[in-house]
Amino acid sequence: MDYIAMLSAAFGSIKEELETSKFKLILESDFLSRTYYHLLLKYYAELSSSLFVDTRLKENVLAKTKANKHFDLVVGEYGTQDSKTFVQSPKLIAEFKVFPVGFSAQQLSKRRNHVKKDIDKLHKQYKIYKEACTYCICLLDDRGWLTGKNSEENMNRLNGFIKYRNKVNKKINILTVRKSDEHKYSFKSY
């Protein structure tokens, strides 16, 4: 299955809903739950028993280091072992971040750091699952924040994320839904 195409279709619907005010963003969970809804609406037969939100992966649950990391959205198989439940054999691992109206400069700056940490987190999973899985950072910018510049870099914030991703692992996809003007949004994959 082409998980990038599936996410793209879901984000296309979210983009339309944002433009027609049928969807209002407040927090990251709104973006994640709306994506989950559209994925099941469009691909129920393919995903109904394999789509998980805010979940754990087998290797993280059973690790002796107890690295109990949660992932925002995962497509994989339900598994259980030693009274623990998890997702095994993931086909898609996606992390979500939003840049909504109403966040302070400090909150937005923290988000920037979290995106970079999520890229690192996905890279660690790539070392385990390699090409058997698709890895995505999904960003929704409701205020044009990604087009602004970082003070320490001479490029806009989105290009800073792309540069960092390229340095860490080019196999990680970056998908964006961004406000382009008053009532229009754009979707793009990097």
Helices and strands as residue ranges (DSSP letters): H 3-19, H 28-47, E 51-55, H 58-61, E 71-81, E 84-99, H 105-129, G 130-132, E 134-141, G 145-147, H 157-168, E 172-181, E 184-189
